[in-house]
């Protein structure tokens, strides 16, 4: 009697779960870093809804699916004062464990459980590292640029401000 109960529970577990759901879950934890540290990261899903906001370095847990047979896509927007903002896209792709349903999870796992829970996907990249480039800002608040001119091309109103550079 006891052996039948254990067998029945094992069969029920196999029939009501999917292989990817058992192995990889419906959410994924990701490490977010930036150079420099302390950047703000705003995460929005494919629908444009903000799902998280934190500072780097941080760890977030994100849902891998956004509906039946629909992988989630996130935009991670890194920003920090004095630096150019960076956007990185994270997309769900089919997880190899999903195909384990052919052997272990059966049709229920293949067509119902894993697609409904999002466990059939893996978010890529698994770790996100952003490098923010420093803004070069002039005293008047505009982004600083470098323009090379011949002395004869310099507007007359600026000629008096030129400083000679001594060559060694």
ROSE-4610 file (N, C-alpha, C; in Angstrom, 1 decimal, always signed):
// ROSE-4610
residu = [X/X/X/X/X/X/X/X/X/X/X/X/X/X/X/X/X/X/X/X/X/X/X/X/X/X/X/X/X/X/X/X/X/X/X/X/X/X/X/X/X/X/X/X/X/X/X/X/X/X/X/X/X/X/X/X/X/X/X/X/X/X/X/X/X/X/X/X/X/X/X/X/X/X/X/X/X/X/X/X/X/X/X/X/X/X/X/X/X/X/X/X/X/X/X/X/X/X/X/X/X/X/X/X/X/X/X/X/X/X/X/X/X/X/X/X/X/X/X/X/X/X/X/X/X/X/X/X/X/X/X/X/X/X/X/X/X/X/X/X/X/X/X/X/X/X/X/X/X/X/X/X/X/X/X/X/X/X/X/X/X/X/X/X/X/X/X/X/X/X/X/X/X/X/X/X/X/X/X/X/X/X/X/X/X/X/X/X/X/X/X/X/X/X/X/X/X/X/X/X/X/X/X/X/X/X/X/X/X/X/X/X/X/X/X/X/X/X/X/X/X/X/X/X/X/X/X/X/X/X/X/X/X/X/X/X/X/X/X/X/X/X/X/X/X/X/X/X/X/X/X/X/X/X/X/X/X/X/X/X/X/X/X/X/X/X/X/X/X/X/X/X/X/X/X/X/X/X/X/X/X/X/X/X/X/X/X/X/X/X/X/X/X/X/X/X/X/X/X/X/X/X/X/X/X/X/X/X/X/X/X/X/X/X/X/X/X/X/X/X/X/X/X/X/X/X/X/X/X/X/X/X/X/X/X/X/X/X/X/X/X/X/X/X/X/X/X/X/X/X/X/X/X/X/X/X/X/X/X/X/X/X/X/X/X/X/X/X/X/X/X/X/X/X/X/X/X/X/X/X/X/X/X/X/X/X/X/X/X/X/X/X/X/X/X/X/X/X/X/X/X/X/X/X/X/X/X/X/X/X/X/X/X/X/X/X/X/X/X/X/X/X/X/X/X/X/X/X/X/X/X/X/X/X/X/X/X/X/X/X/X/X/X/X/X/X/X/X/X/X/X/X/X/X/X/X/X/X/X/X/X/X/X/X/X/X/X/X/X/X/X/X/X/X/X/X/X/X/X/X/X/X/X/X/X/X/X/X/X/X/X/X/X/X/X/X/X/X/X/X/X/X/X/X]
num = [1/1/1/2/2/2/3/3/3/4/4/4/5/5/5/6/6/6/7/7/7/8/8/8/9/9/9/10/10/10/11/11/11/12/12/12/13/13/13/14/14/14/15/15/15/16/16/16/17/17/17/18/18/18/19/19/19/20/20/20/21/21/21/22/22/22/23/23/23/24/24/24/25/25/25/26/26/26/27/27/27/28/28/28/29/29/29/30/30/30/31/31/31/32/32/32/33/33/33/34/34/34/35/35/35/36/36/36/37/37/37/38/38/38/39/39/39/40/40/40/41/41/41/42/42/42/43/43/43/44/44/44/45/45/45/46/46/46/47/47/47/48/48/48/49/49/49/50/50/50/51/51/51/52/52/52/53/53/53/54/54/54/55/55/55/56/56/56/57/57/57/58/58/58/59/59/59/60/60/60/61/61/61/62/62/62/63/63/63/64/64/64/65/65/65/66/66/66/67/67/67/68/68/68/69/69/69/70/70/70/71/71/71/72/72/72/73/73/73/74/74/74/75/75/75/76/76/76/77/77/77/78/78/78/79/79/79/80/80/80/81/81/81/82/82/82/83/83/83/84/84/84/85/85/85/86/86/86/87/87/87/88/88/88/89/89/89/90/90/90/91/91/91/92/92/92/93/93/93/94/94/94/95/95/95/96/96/96/97/97/97/98/98/98/99/99/99/100/100/100/101/101/101/102/102/102/103/103/103/104/104/104/105/105/105/106/106/106/107/107/107/108/108/108/109/109/109/110/110/110/111/111/111/112/112/112/113/113/113/114/114/114/115/115/115/116/116/116/117/117/117/118/118/118/119/119/119/120/120/120/121/121/121/122/122/122/123/123/123/124/124/124/125/125/125/126/126/126/127/127/127/128/128/128/129/129/129/130/130/130/131/131/131/132/132/132/133/133/133/134/134/134/135/135/135/136/136/136/137/137/137/138/138/138/139/139/139/140/140/140/141/141/141/142/142/142/143/143/143/144/144/144/145/145/145/146/146/146/147/147/147/148/148/148/149/149/149/150/150/150/151/151/151/152/152/152/153/153/153/154/154/154/155/155/155/156/156/156/157/157/157/158/158/158/159/159/159/160/160/160/161/161/161/162/162/162/163/163/163/164/164/164/165/165/165/166/166/166/167/167/167/168/168/168]
x = [+0.8/+0.0/+0.9/+1.9/+2.8/+3.5/+4.0/+4.7/+3.8/+2.5/+1.6/+1.4/+1.3/+1.1/+2.3/+3.5/+4.7/+4.7/+4.4/+4.4/+3.4/+2.2/+1.1/+1.5/+2.2/+2.7/+3.7/+4.6/+5.7/+5.1/+4.2/+3.5/+2.8/+2.0/+1.3/+2.3/+3.4/+4.4/+4.9/+5.2/+5.7/+4.7/+3.4/+2.4/+1.9/+2.2/+1.7/+2.8/+4.0/+5.1/+5.9/+6.6/+7.4/+8.8/+9.6/+11.1/+11.7/+11.5/+12.2/+11.7/+10.4/+9.8/+10.6/+10.8/+11.5/+13.0/+13.7/+15.1/+15.4/+14.7/+15.1/+14.1/+13.0/+12.0/+11.5/+10.5/+9.9/+10.5/+11.4/+12.1/+13.6/+14.4/+15.8/+16.4/+17.5/+18.2/+19.4/+19.6/+20.6/+21.4/+22.7/+23.6/+23.8/+23.6/+23.7/+24.9/+25.9/+27.0/+27.2/+28.0/+28.3/+29.7/+30.3/+31.5/+31.2/+31.1/+31.4/+30.3/+30.6/+29.5/+28.6/+27.4/+26.5/+25.6/+25.5/+24.6/+23.2/+22.2/+20.8/+20.4/+19.7/+19.2/+17.7/+17.0/+15.6/+15.2/+14.4/+14.1/+12.6/+12.4/+11.0/+10.8/+9.6/+9.3/+8.9/+8.5/+8.1/+6.9/+6.1/+4.9/+5.2/+6.5/+6.9/+6.6/+6.2/+6.0/+7.3/+7.5/+8.7/+8.6/+9.5/+9.4/+10.4/+11.5/+12.5/+13.3/+13.8/+14.8/+15.7/+17.0/+18.0/+19.3/+20.4/+21.7/+22.7/+23.6/+24.6/+25.7/+26.3/+25.9/+24.7/+23.9/+22.7/+22.3/+21.4/+20.9/+19.4/+18.8/+17.4/+16.8/+15.6/+14.9/+13.8/+13.9/+12.9/+12.1/+10.9/+10.1/+10.6/+10.6/+11.1/+10.1/+8.8/+7.8/+6.8/+6.1/+5.0/+3.7/+3.5/+2.3/+2.5/+1.5/+1.5/+2.3/+3.5/+4.4/+4.9/+5.1/+5.6/+6.8/+8.0/+9.2/+9.1/+9.7/+9.7/+10.9/+10.8/+11.9/+12.0/+13.2/+13.4/+14.4/+14.2/+15.1/+15.7/+17.0/+17.7/+18.4/+17.9/+18.5/+19.4/+20.7/+21.7/+21.9/+21.9/+22.2/+22.9/+23.8/+24.5/+24.8/+24.7/+25.0/+26.4/+26.6/+27.9/+28.4/+27.4/+27.8/+26.6/+27.0/+26.0/+25.2/+23.9/+23.1/+23.3/+23.1/+23.2/+22.0/+21.4/+20.3/+20.8/+20.4/+20.8/+19.5/+19.3/+18.1/+18.4/+17.5/+17.6/+16.4/+16.6/+15.5/+15.4/+14.2/+14.1/+14.2/+15.0/+15.2/+14.9/+14.6/+14.2/+15.3/+14.9/+15.8/+16.0/+17.2/+17.4/+16.6/+16.4/+15.6/+14.2/+13.7/+12.3/+12.2/+13.2/+13.1/+13.2/+13.6/+13.6/+12.2/+11.2/+9.8/+9.5/+10.2/+10.0/+10.2/+11.2/+11.5/+10.8/+10.9/+10.4/+9.1/+8.8/+7.6/+6.3/+6.5/+5.4/+4.7/+3.6/+2.8/+2.4/+2.0/+1.6/+2.7/+3.9/+5.0/+5.4/+5.3/+5.7/+4.7/+3.4/+2.4/+1.7/+1.8/+1.0/+1.9/+2.6/+3.2/+4.4/+5.4/+6.5/+6.2/+5.3/+4.9/+4.1/+3.3/+2.4/+3.3/+4.3/+5.0/+6.2/+6.6/+7.7/+9.0/+9.0/+10.2/+10.9/+10.2/+10.8/+11.8/+12.0/+12.9/+14.1/+15.1/+16.3/+16.5/+16.7/+17.0/+18.5/+18.7/+20.1/+20.3/+21.4/+22.5/+22.2/+22.9/+22.6/+23.1/+24.2/+24.7/+24.8/+24.5/+24.5/+25.5/+26.5/+27.5/+27.5/+27.3/+27.3/+28.5/+29.0/+30.1/+29.6/+29.5/+29.0/+30.2/+30.1/+31.1/+30.9/+31.9/+31.8/+31.4/+30.5/+30.1/+31.2/+31.5/+32.5/+31.6/+31.5/+30.6/+31.4/+31.1/+31.7/+31.1/+31.7/+31.2/+29.8/+29.4/+28.1/+27.0/+27.4/+26.4/+26.3/+26.8/+26.7/+27.7/+27.5/+28.4/+29.7/+30.8/+32.1/+32.5/+33.0/+33.6/+34.9/+35.7/+36.9/+36.8/+37.2/+37.2/+38.6/+39.2/+40.5/+40.4/+41.0/+40.9/+42.3/+42.5/+43.7/+43.5/+44.6/+44.5/+43.7/+44.0/+43.3/+41.8/+41.3/+39.9/+39.2/+39.9/+39.3/+38.5/+37.2/+36.5/+37.2/+37.2/+37.9/+37.6/+36.4/+36.0/+36.7/+37.2/+37.9/+39.4/+40.0/+41.4/+42.1/+41.6/+42.2/+42.2/+41.4/+41.4/+42.4/+43.0/+44.0/+45.2/+45.7/+46.9/+47.9/+49.1/+50.1/+50.6/+50.9/+51.5/+52.9/+53.8/+55.2/+55.6/+56.4/+57.0/+58.3/+58.5/+59.8/+60.8]
y = [-1.2/+0.0/+1.3/+1.3/+2.4/+2.7/+1.6/+1.7/+2.3/+1.9/+2.4/+3.9/+4.3/+5.8/+6.6/+6.1/+6.8/+6.8/+5.7/+5.7/+6.6/+6.6/+7.5/+9.0/+9.3/+10.7/+11.1/+10.1/+10.4/+10.6/+9.8/+9.9/+11.2/+11.6/+12.8/+14.0/+14.0/+15.0/+15.2/+14.0/+14.1/+14.6/+14.3/+14.7/+16.1/+16.7/+18.1/+19.1/+18.7/+19.6/+19.5/+20.5/+20.5/+20.4/+19.9/+19.7/+21.0/+22.0/+23.3/+23.9/+23.7/+24.3/+23.7/+22.4/+21.7/+22.2/+22.3/+22.6/+24.1/+24.9/+26.3/+27.4/+27.0/+28.0/+29.0/+29.8/+30.8/+32.2/+32.3/+33.6/+33.4/+34.4/+34.4/+35.5/+35.2/+36.2/+36.7/+38.0/+38.6/+39.5/+39.6/+40.5/+41.7/+42.9/+44.1/+44.9/+45.3/+46.1/+47.2/+48.2/+49.2/+49.8/+50.4/+51.2/+52.6/+53.5/+53.5/+52.8/+52.4/+51.9/+53.1/+52.7/+53.7/+54.3/+53.6/+54.1/+53.6/+54.4/+54.0/+53.1/+52.0/+51.1/+51.1/+51.4/+51.3/+50.2/+49.3/+48.1/+48.2/+48.2/+48.1/+46.9/+46.3/+45.1/+45.5/+44.5/+44.8/+45.7/+45.7/+46.6/+48.0/+48.2/+49.6/+49.9/+48.8/+49.0/+48.9/+49.8/+49.8/+48.6/+47.7/+46.6/+46.6/+47.5/+47.6/+48.8/+49.4/+50.5/+50.3/+50.3/+50.1/+50.8/+50.7/+51.2/+50.1/+50.3/+49.2/+49.3/+48.2/+46.8/+46.3/+45.5/+45.0/+43.7/+43.0/+41.7/+41.9/+41.4/+41.5/+40.1/+39.9/+38.7/+39.1/+38.5/+38.9/+37.7/+37.9/+36.9/+36.6/+35.3/+35.0/+35.0/+34.8/+34.8/+35.9/+36.3/+37.4/+36.9/+35.6/+35.0/+33.6/+33.0/+31.7/+31.7/+31.0/+30.9/+32.3/+33.2/+34.5/+34.8/+34.9/+35.3/+36.7/+37.1/+38.5/+39.2/+40.5/+41.3/+42.5/+42.8/+43.9/+44.9/+46.2/+47.2/+47.7/+47.6/+48.1/+49.4/+50.5/+51.8/+52.3/+52.4/+52.8/+54.3/+55.0/+56.4/+56.9/+57.9/+58.5/+59.9/+60.8/+62.2/+62.4/+63.1/+63.3/+62.2/+61.2/+60.2/+60.0/+59.5/+59.2/+58.0/+58.0/+56.9/+55.7/+54.5/+53.3/+52.4/+51.9/+51.0/+49.6/+48.6/+47.2/+46.4/+45.6/+44.8/+43.4/+42.8/+41.4/+40.7/+39.6/+38.9/+37.4/+36.9/+35.5/+34.6/+33.6/+32.6/+31.2/+30.3/+28.9/+28.3/+27.7/+27.0/+25.6/+25.1/+23.7/+22.7/+23.0/+22.0/+21.9/+22.8/+22.7/+21.4/+21.1/+19.9/+18.6/+18.7/+17.5/+17.0/+17.8/+17.4/+16.2/+16.1/+14.9/+13.6/+13.6/+12.4/+12.4/+13.5/+13.5/+14.2/+15.3/+16.0/+15.7/+15.1/+14.7/+15.9/+15.7/+16.7/+17.8/+17.5/+18.5/+19.5/+19.0/+19.9/+20.7/+20.0/+20.6/+21.7/+21.4/+22.3/+23.2/+22.9/+23.6/+24.3/+23.4/+24.0/+24.9/+24.5/+25.3/+26.6/+26.5/+27.7/+28.7/+28.2/+29.0/+29.7/+29.0/+29.6/+30.5/+30.3/+31.0/+30.3/+29.1/+28.4/+27.9/+27.9/+27.4/+28.3/+29.5/+30.6/+30.8/+31.3/+31.8/+33.3/+34.2/+35.6/+35.7/+36.4/+36.6/+38.0/+38.6/+37.9/+37.6/+36.7/+36.3/+37.2/+38.0/+39.0/+40.3/+41.4/+42.7/+43.6/+44.0/+45.0/+46.2/+47.4/+48.5/+49.4/+50.0/+50.9/+52.3/+53.2/+54.6/+55.5/+56.2/+57.1/+58.5/+59.1/+60.4/+61.4/+62.3/+63.5/+64.5/+65.1/+66.3/+67.5/+68.3/+69.4/+70.7/+71.6/+73.0/+73.8/+74.9/+75.7/+76.2/+76.4/+76.9/+75.8/+74.6/+73.5/+72.7/+73.1/+72.3/+71.2/+70.1/+69.0/+69.6/+69.2/+69.8/+69.0/+69.7/+69.0/+69.7/+69.0/+69.6/+69.9/+71.2/+71.6/+72.2/+71.7/+72.1/+73.1/+74.3/+75.3/+75.9/+76.4/+77.2/+78.5/+79.2/+80.5/+81.5/+81.4/+82.4/+82.1/+80.9/+80.6/+80.9/+81.3/+81.6/+82.9/+83.0/+84.2/+85.3/+86.5/+87.7/+88.0/+87.8/+88.1/+87.2/+86.0/+85.1/+85.1/+85.8/+85.9/+86.4/+87.4/+88.0/+87.0/+85.9/+85.0/+83.8/+83.8/+82.7/+82.8/+81.7/+81.6/+80.8/+81.3/+80.5/+79.4/+78.3/+77.1/+77.0/+77.0/+77.0/+75.6/+75.4/+74.1/+73.9/+72.7/+72.4/+71.9]
z = [+0.0/+0.0/+0.0/+0.9/+1.0/-0.3/-1.0/-2.3/-3.3/-3.3/-4.3/-4.1/-2.9/-2.6/-3.1/-2.8/-3.3/-4.8/-5.4/-6.9/-7.5/-6.9/-7.3/-7.2/-6.1/-5.9/-6.9/-7.2/-8.2/-9.6/-9.9/-11.3/-11.3/-10.3/-10.3/-10.4/-9.7/-9.8/-11.2/-11.9/-13.2/-14.2/-14.0/-14.9/-14.7/-13.6/-13.3/-13.3/-13.6/-13.7/-15.0/-15.4/-16.6/-16.3/-17.2/-16.9/-16.6/-17.4/-17.2/-15.9/-15.5/-14.3/-13.1/-13.2/-12.1/-11.9/-13.1/-13.1/-12.9/-13.7/-13.7/-13.2/-12.8/-12.2/-13.3/-12.8/-13.7/-13.6/-12.6/-12.5/-12.6/-12.8/-12.9/-12.2/-11.4/-10.7/-11.5/-11.6/-12.5/-11.6/-11.9/-11.3/-12.2/-11.7/-12.5/-11.9/-12.8/-12.4/-13.5/-13.0/-14.0/-13.6/-14.6/-14.4/-14.9/-13.9/-12.5/-11.7/-10.5/-9.6/-9.2/-8.7/-8.2/-9.3/-10.5/-11.5/-11.1/-11.5/-11.3/-12.5/-12.2/-13.2/-13.1/-14.2/-14.3/-15.3/-14.8/-15.6/-16.0/-17.3/-17.9/-18.7/-18.6/-19.4/-20.8/-21.6/-23.0/-23.1/-22.1/-22.2/-21.8/-21.3/-20.9/-19.4/-18.7/-17.3/-16.5/-15.6/-14.8/-13.7/-13.7/-12.8/-11.7/-11.8/-10.8/-11.0/-9.9/-9.9/-8.8/-9.1/-8.1/-8.5/-7.6/-7.9/-8.0/-8.9/-9.1/-8.0/-7.7/-8.1/-7.3/-8.0/-7.4/-8.0/-7.4/-7.9/-8.0/-9.1/-9.3/-9.7/-9.4/-9.8/-10.8/-12.0/-13.1/-13.6/-13.9/-14.5/-15.9/-16.3/-17.6/-18.7/-18.4/-19.4/-19.1/-20.2/-20.0/-20.5/-20.5/-20.9/-21.6/-22.0/-22.6/-23.8/-23.9/-25.0/-25.4/-24.4/-24.7/-23.8/-24.4/-23.5/-23.2/-22.0/-21.6/-22.2/-22.4/-22.9/-22.0/-21.5/-20.6/-21.2/-20.9/-21.2/-19.9/-19.7/-18.5/-18.9/-18.2/-18.5/-17.4/-17.7/-16.7/-16.8/-15.7/-15.8/-14.5/-14.7/-13.6/-14.0/-13.1/-13.4/-13.8/-14.9/-15.5/-16.5/-16.8/-17.7/-18.7/-19.9/-20.9/-20.5/-20.6/-20.3/-21.2/-20.8/-21.6/-21.4/-22.5/-22.5/-22.9/-22.2/-22.6/-22.6/-23.6/-23.7/-23.3/-22.5/-22.0/-22.6/-23.3/-23.9/-23.4/-23.4/-23.1/-24.3/-24.2/-25.3/-24.7/-25.6/-25.1/-24.4/-23.2/-22.3/-22.8/-22.8/-23.2/-22.4/-21.1/-20.2/-20.7/-21.5/-22.0/-22.8/-23.6/-24.4/-23.6/-22.3/-21.4/-21.2/-21.6/-21.4/-22.4/-23.5/-24.4/-23.6/-22.7/-21.9/-20.6/-19.8/-18.4/-18.2/-18.8/-18.4/-19.3/-20.4/-21.2/-21.9/-22.4/-23.1/-22.2/-21.0/-20.0/-19.8/-19.5/-19.3/-20.6/-21.7/-23.0/-23.5/-23.3/-23.9/-22.9/-21.6/-20.6/-19.5/-18.7/-17.5/-17.8/-18.6/-18.9/-19.7/-20.7/-21.4/-20.6/-19.7/-18.9/-17.8/-17.2/-16.1/-16.6/-17.8/-18.3/-18.1/-17.4/-17.1/-18.4/-19.5/-20.7/-21.3/-20.7/-21.2/-20.2/-20.8/-20.1/-20.5/-19.6/-19.9/-20.3/-21.4/-22.0/-22.1/-21.7/-21.1/-19.6/-19.0/-17.7/-16.6/-16.9/-16.1/-17.0/-16.4/-17.2/-16.6/-17.4/-17.0/-18.0/-17.5/-18.4/-18.1/-19.1/-19.0/-19.5/-18.6/-18.9/-19.2/-20.3/-20.7/-20.1/-19.6/-19.0/-20.0/-19.6/-20.4/-20.2/-21.3/-21.3/-21.5/-20.4/-20.4/-20.2/-21.1/-21.0/-19.9/-19.5/-18.4/-18.7/-19.9/-20.2/-20.2/-19.8/-19.7/-20.9/-22.0/-23.2/-23.2/-24.0/-24.1/-24.8/-24.3/-24.7/-26.0/-27.0/-28.1/-28.5/-29.3/-29.7/-31.2/-31.5/-32.9/-33.2/-34.3/-34.7/-35.8/-35.7/-36.7/-37.0/-38.1/-38.4/-37.8/-37.3/-36.7/-37.6/-38.9/-39.8/-39.9/-39.4/-39.5/-38.2/-37.2/-35.9/-36.0/-35.6/-35.7/-35.0/-35.5/-35.0/-33.6/-33.1/-31.7/-30.7/-31.2/-30.3/-30.4/-31.4/-31.6/-30.4/-29.7/-28.5/-27.3/-27.3/-26.2/-26.4/-27.6/-27.9/-27.0/-26.5/-25.7/-26.4/-26.7/-27.4/-26.5/-27.1/-26.4/-26.8/-25.7/-25.9/-26.2/-27.3/-27.6/-26.9/-26.3/-25.6/-26.6]
